[in-house]
Each structure stands twice: as C-alpha cells, then as structure tokens.
Amino acid sequence: MPQSQPLIRGLGTVIYPVGDLTRAKAWYAAAFGCDPYFDEAFYVGFNIAGYELGLDPNGTAGTGGSVAYWRVPDVDAAVQHFASLGATVVAPVMDVGGEIKVATVADPFGNAIGLLYNPHFRLPE
C-alpha cells in the first residue's frame, strides 16, 4: 500500500487583527525585521522564514485566544527586542524543561505573540 501524504503539513499563516493597519505594518516590519511581501488595504502579509504573518484590519485584537509561538535563537534577546519596540511582556521567559524556553509579549494592538526556543525541533526536509 502506498504511503499517503499527511493531511496537515504544518503551520501556514498566523493572522493578527489590528485596528490601525498603517501603524501595525510599520511595527511588525520593525519587530520581525522584514517588509511585507503582500500589501493591500484589506490585508498585509509578511514572509517570516517561510511562514506567513498576516495583518487583518477587520478583526478584534486581544490576548484572550490562542497564542502562536515563533521560533527564536535567544528568547531573552527576542523579548528585549520586542519590548524595545513597545510590546508588553505578558509572560516573562520561562524554562519549561529540556532546554526549552518560552515567553509571551503583546503587540501595541493587544495581540499575544509567543516566543519559543526549542533546540530539539527541526523542520522536515
């Protein structure tokens, strides 16, 4: 029997609702260190290491829902970087075991951004 491809191939897009698209576009460009590849009045998309970060001007921002964690090589430095751009530390850096560290910040629009260092995770070839 032939091996089938997995139904879920991994994370594709994380969309953050923002009230001020122009201000959010500038903030996310500075925070993630890249310019958007897709820039329209209804949606702005960034390519972050092969994953999409989208900004939606029509949603309601907030930290009450799910949190997507972005992989970083140094969680402490990442938290300092985001905080220097006006993010609020929601959950400080925490060692959760096995050399894995996590933290959560909130962007100036109220969205939670998770930061994760996991030396055991490798993307498939």
Sequence and secondary structure as in RCSB ss.txt:
>XXXX:A:sequence
MPQSQPLIRGLGTVIYPVGDLTRAKAWYAAAFGCDPYFDEAFYVGFNIAGYELGLDPNGTAGTGGSVAYWRVPDV
DAAVQHFASLGATVVAPVMDVGGEIKVATVADPFGNAIGLLYNPHFRLPE
>XXXX:A:secstr
      S     EEEEE S HHHHHHHHHHHHTS  SEEETTEEEEEETTEEEEEETTS   SSS   EEE S H
HHHHHHHHHTT EEEEEEEEEETTEEEEEEE TTS EEEEEE TT     
